[in-house]
Amino acid sequence: MAELRETDPDAPVRLGRTRLTVTRLGLGTAPLGGLFAPVPAPQAHATIERAYETGLRLFDTAPLYGYGAAERRLGEVLRRHAPDTGTLATKVGRLLRAGAPPDMSQYYKGEPFYHGTPPVNPVFDFSYDGVMRSLDESLERLGLGRVDILHIHDPDNHVPEALAGAYRALNRLRADGTIAAVGVGTNRPEPVLRFAEEADVDCVLLAGRYTLLDQSGLAALSLCAQRGIAVIAGGVFNSGILAHPQAGGTFDYVPADPGVLAKALRLEAVCRRHGVPLAAAAMQFPFSHPAVASVLIGCRSPAEVDENVRLFCHDISVELWDELRRDGLIAPESPATSEGPLR
């Protein structure tokens, strides 16, 4: 068997200071919970199975994803492979409750982001007791006896409550060995800075803020590197615009504005000149920062798993990164080396 290289998607790497290992590429399950469009359960199961067969061993989910559907579907597959299920992450901060009013932040123009969900709605709860209930309910949906990583999910407008309640609960769960790592999962860099400075977190999942299109999370990543906090990069396609830069493409879950689309098209043009698919550059770019341990991809089918693995392995010349920097498309302070992110 060929020896794994650090650049291989299934290469194991240590997650910061923890005892956990993750693969360079991990599977995010929001699409399998019906993000933007429903996914039939057999297709979701086959997608997870294909990721496992490919060697991916980081699986990320959350109660929010499909309002419990993603956790159930992931657990149904991983139970077939127990106990060797890899590294499993879910999230706390929302409880799923029948009869709760809809969370309108999960809608756009009256349409929900998640389709085909059960008759429950997410309710923010960053209290100590709420986190303990959330973990119990996630384990029941997963049908598994443990998770490895618990992320505090979207604490953006609730940081004081999350520090006082959720973090205290996770710190206890880590101390007694129930979980192996405490994390924060967010689409904004500001909560990452707060938790990195005020709490002992092991990892952060930062979605969409250190990508080819948006490097606004650079300061947060730099602080994580200083503190030994591992970063898992999510949203590397910025909700789709970097996979398919076209009118109507989504950025941060809603249609991209003209300025965002124009920048995505400029990025695509540079990549095309170098014979590189834009999606390949988008997946590889986050590794330009030493804090990044793994990149998550959200897939809707086995074919998408295969395609993303292929793109992750696509050879990219140093000249591409140099041109993106010269054109001002990569922040000058980004620590991309002259050898390229994955070289």
C-alpha positions in Angstrom: 0.0 0.0 0.0 1.3 3.4 -0.9 2.3 5.6 2.0 -0.1 8.5 2.6 1.2 11.9 2.0 0.1 15.0 4.0 -1.6 16.3 0.8 -3.8 13.2 0.4 -7.5 13.8 1.3 -7.5 10.7 3.6 -4.2 11.6 5.3 -4.5 11.6 9.1 -3.4 14.7 11.0 -3.5 15.6 14.7 -6.3 18.0 15.7 -4.3 20.6 17.5 -3.4 19.6 21.0 -6.0 16.9 21.3 -5.5 13.1 21.0 -7.9 13.1 18.0 -6.8 12.7 14.4 -8.8 13.9 11.4 -8.4 13.5 7.7 -7.4 16.5 5.5 -10.8 16.3 3.9 -13.9 15.8 6.0 -17.6 15.4 5.2 -20.0 18.1 6.2 -23.6 16.9 6.3 -25.8 20.1 6.0 -26.7 19.2 2.3 -27.7 15.7 3.5 -30.2 17.4 5.8 -31.9 19.1 2.8 -30.0 22.4 2.6 -31.4 24.2 -0.4 -33.2 21.1 -1.7 -34.3 17.7 -0.3 -32.1 14.7 -0.5 -33.7 11.2 -0.3 -32.6 9.1 2.6 -31.1 6.3 0.4 -29.0 8.9 -1.5 -27.8 10.5 1.8 -26.8 7.1 3.1 -24.9 6.3 -0.1 -23.1 9.6 0.0 -21.9 9.0 3.6 -20.9 5.5 2.7 -18.9 6.7 -0.3 -17.1 9.2 1.9 -16.2 6.4 4.3 -15.0 4.1 1.5 -12.8 6.9 0.2 -11.1 7.1 3.5 -12.5 10.3 4.9 -12.7 10.1 8.7 -14.0 13.5 9.8 -17.8 13.7 9.9 -19.4 16.9 10.9 -23.1 17.3 11.7 -25.5 19.4 13.9 -29.1 19.4 15.1 -29.8 22.3 12.8 -28.9 20.4 9.7 -32.3 19.2 8.5 -33.7 19.7 12.0 -32.2 16.4 13.1 -32.3 14.6 9.8 -28.6 14.9 9.1 -27.7 13.4 12.5 -30.0 10.5 12.0 -28.8 9.7 8.5 -25.1 10.0 9.5 -25.6 7.7 12.5 -27.5 5.1 10.4 -24.3 4.7 8.3 -21.6 5.1 10.9 -23.3 2.4 13.1 -22.4 -0.1 10.4 -18.7 0.8 10.9 -18.6 1.0 14.7 -16.4 1.2 16.6 -14.1 2.5 13.8 -16.2 5.5 12.8 -13.4 8.1 12.6 -13.8 11.4 14.3 -17.4 12.6 14.8 -18.4 16.2 15.5 -21.8 17.6 16.3 -23.0 20.9 17.8 -24.8 22.4 20.7 -26.7 25.7 21.2 -30.0 24.8 19.5 -32.7 22.4 20.7 -35.3 21.0 18.4 -38.8 21.5 19.7 -42.2 20.7 18.3 -44.5 23.7 18.6 -41.7 26.3 18.6 -42.1 29.2 16.2 -40.0 29.1 13.1 -36.6 30.6 13.3 -36.8 33.2 10.5 -33.0 33.4 10.2 -33.3 30.0 8.6 -35.5 31.4 5.8 -35.0 33.6 2.8 -38.0 35.4 1.2 -40.3 33.1 3.0 -38.6 29.9 1.9 -36.7 27.7 4.4 -33.1 26.9 3.8 -33.8 23.2 4.8 -36.3 21.1 3.0 -38.1 17.9 4.0 -37.6 18.5 7.7 -39.5 16.9 10.5 -42.2 19.0 12.3 -39.9 20.7 14.8 -38.1 24.0 14.9 -34.7 25.0 16.3 -34.6 27.1 19.5 -31.4 28.7 20.7 -30.3 27.5 24.1 -26.8 28.1 25.3 -27.5 27.3 28.9 -25.6 24.6 30.9 -28.6 22.4 31.1 -29.6 23.0 27.5 -26.2 21.8 26.3 -26.6 18.6 28.4 -30.0 18.0 26.9 -28.7 18.8 23.4 -25.9 16.2 23.7 -28.4 13.5 25.0 -30.8 14.2 22.1 -28.0 14.2 19.5 -26.7 10.8 20.7 -30.2 9.5 20.5 -30.6 10.7 16.9 -27.2 9.4 16.0 -27.8 6.1 17.7 -24.2 6.1 18.9 -22.6 6.1 22.4 -20.3 9.0 21.9 -19.2 12.0 19.8 -15.6 13.3 19.8 -16.1 17.0 19.2 -18.8 19.3 20.4 -18.9 22.7 18.8 -20.8 25.6 20.3 -22.9 26.5 17.3 -23.5 30.0 16.0 -23.0 31.8 19.4 -22.5 35.1 17.4 -25.3 37.1 19.3 -25.1 35.0 22.5 -21.4 35.0 23.4 -21.8 35.9 27.1 -24.5 33.2 27.6 -22.4 30.7 25.7 -19.3 31.4 27.7 -21.2 31.2 31.0 -23.3 28.2 30.1 -22.4 26.1 27.1 -18.6 26.4 27.5 -18.9 25.5 31.2 -20.9 22.4 30.3 -18.5 21.3 27.5 -15.5 21.9 29.8 -17.0 19.5 32.2 -17.7 16.9 29.5 -14.2 17.1 28.3 -12.8 16.8 31.8 -14.8 13.7 32.6 -13.8 12.1 29.2 -17.3 12.2 27.6 -15.9 14.2 24.7 -12.4 14.7 23.5 -12.5 18.3 22.2 -14.4 21.5 22.7 -15.0 23.6 19.7 -16.8 26.7 18.3 -18.6 26.6 15.0 -19.5 29.9 13.4 -19.7 31.8 10.1 -18.2 34.9 11.7 -14.6 35.5 13.0 -15.6 37.7 16.0 -16.8 34.8 18.2 -13.7 32.9 17.4 -11.6 35.7 18.7 -13.6 35.9 21.9 -13.5 32.2 22.6 -9.8 31.9 21.7 -9.1 34.7 24.2 -11.5 33.8 27.0 -11.9 30.1 26.9 -9.8 26.9 26.5 -11.1 25.6 23.2 -9.4 22.9 21.2 -10.7 23.7 17.7 -12.9 26.0 15.8 -15.0 25.4 12.7 -15.0 28.6 10.7 -17.2 28.6 7.7 -16.8 30.9 4.7 -14.3 33.4 6.3 -11.0 32.0 5.1 -11.7 31.2 1.4 -10.4 32.3 -2.0 -13.3 34.8 -1.9 -13.3 36.0 1.7 -10.2 36.2 3.9 -11.8 38.2 6.7 -11.1 35.4 9.2 -7.3 35.8 8.9 -6.9 37.5 12.3 -8.9 34.8 14.0 -6.8 32.1 12.3 -3.6 33.8 13.3 -4.7 33.9 17.0 -5.7 30.3 16.8 -2.2 29.4 15.5 -0.7 31.3 18.4 -2.9 29.5 20.9 -2.5 26.0 19.4 -6.2 25.9 18.4 -6.9 23.8 15.4 -9.0 25.2 12.6 -11.5 23.2 10.5 -12.3 25.2 7.4 -15.9 25.0 6.3 -17.9 26.7 3.6 -14.9 26.8 1.2 -17.2 27.3 -1.7 -18.9 30.2 0.1 -22.3 28.4 -0.1 -21.8 27.6 -3.8 -20.6 30.7 -5.6 -17.0 29.3 -5.8 -18.3 26.0 -7.2 -20.5 27.6 -9.8 -19.9 31.3 -10.3 -22.9 32.4 -12.2 -25.9 34.7 -11.8 -28.2 33.3 -9.1 -25.2 31.5 -7.4 -25.4 31.6 -3.6 -23.1 33.4 -1.1 -23.8 33.0 2.6 -26.9 31.0 1.7 -28.6 33.7 -0.4 -28.1 34.9 -4.0 -24.7 36.6 -4.4 -24.7 40.4 -5.0 -23.1 41.6 -8.2 -19.8 42.6 -6.5 -19.3 39.1 -5.0 -20.2 37.5 -8.3 -17.7 39.7 -10.2 -14.9 38.7 -7.8 -15.7 35.0 -8.1 -15.6 35.4 -11.9 -12.2 37.1 -11.7 -11.0 34.2 -9.6 -12.3 31.7 -12.1 -10.6 33.5 -15.0 -7.2 33.3 -13.3 -7.7 29.7 -12.5 -8.8 28.9 -16.1 -5.6 30.5 -17.4 -3.6 28.0 -15.3 -5.8 25.0 -16.3 -7.2 24.7 -12.7 -10.9 24.3 -11.8 -11.9 27.1 -9.5 -13.4 24.5 -7.1 -10.0 22.8 -6.8 -8.3 26.1 -5.8 -11.1 26.8 -3.4 -10.6 23.5 -1.6 -6.8 23.8 -1.4 -6.5 27.5 -0.5 -7.4 27.2 3.3 -4.3 25.1 3.9 -2.2 28.2 3.1 -2.7 28.9 6.8 -0.8 26.7 9.3 -3.7 26.7 11.8 -6.0 24.8 9.3 -6.0 21.1 10.0 -8.9 20.0 7.8 -11.4 21.2 5.2 -15.0 20.1 5.1 -16.9 19.5 2.0 -20.7 19.3 1.8 -21.8 16.6 -0.7 -25.3 15.6 -1.9 -24.3 12.3 -3.8 -21.6 9.7 -4.1 -20.6 11.3 -7.4 -20.0 14.7 -5.6 -17.8 12.9 -3.1 -15.7 11.4 -5.9 -15.6 14.8 -7.8 -14.5 16.7 -4.7 -11.8 14.2 -3.9 -10.5 14.4 -7.4 -10.4 18.2 -7.3 -8.7 18.2 -3.9 -5.9 16.2 -5.5 -5.6 18.4 -8.6 -2.1 19.7 -9.1 -1.9 23.5 -8.8 1.2 25.4 -9.7 2.8 28.1 -7.6 2.3 30.5 -10.4 -1.5 30.4 -9.9 -1.2 31.5 -6.3 1.4 34.2 -7.2 -1.0 35.6 -9.8 -3.9 35.7 -7.4 -1.8 37.6 -5.0 -0.5 40.0 -7.6 -4.1 40.7 -8.7 -5.2 41.5 -5.2 -7.4 38.5 -5.0 -5.5 37.0 -2.0 -5.0 39.2 1.0 -1.3 40.3 1.0 -1.0 39.3 4.7 -2.3 35.8 4.0 0.6 33.4 4.9 0.4 31.4 1.6 4.0 30.2 0.9 5.8 30.3 -2.4 5.4 26.5 -2.4 1.6 26.7 -2.5 -0.9 25.7 0.2 -0.6 22.0 -0.2 3.0 21.7 -1.2 
